[in-house]
Amino acid sequence: MFFNFSKVLIAVVAATSASAMPSKRQADSVSCNFGLAPSVPVDPSSTNLVSEFNFVLGRSLAIDTGGSIFNVGSTILAENADGSFLVNDVLSADGKTASETAAILTSWVGETKEGIVANWLVQSVTCA
């Protein structure tokens, strides 16, 4: 009985210690506006586009940097008549400065990024 109790106690202490460790967040983030056009028509009234853009932009940055990223979240600034969107997002990548992250993001112009409900052509990127 003592043997099993000690195993449980060690497991609980290890789990508590791991969850109490502070997470490292990149403070050097960059705010960018993205012009994004879907590969298929997307209905904003029935699609959670904020989640879609968080996925597309965050996943794409993580792939390009090969590491952890921090995504503050997407804000849809405009839905254009042609079905494209203007989106703002604040992003950072571990080990990258804001200018290095901006260089990666601005290099996406002309590329198509994989999404959940559509793939997205990156028409423009401007970072501040």
Salt bridges, closest charged atoms under 4 A:
ASP64 OD2 - LYS113 NZ 3.93
GLU111 OE1 - LYS113 NZ 2.64
GLU114 OE1 - ARG59 NH2 3.47
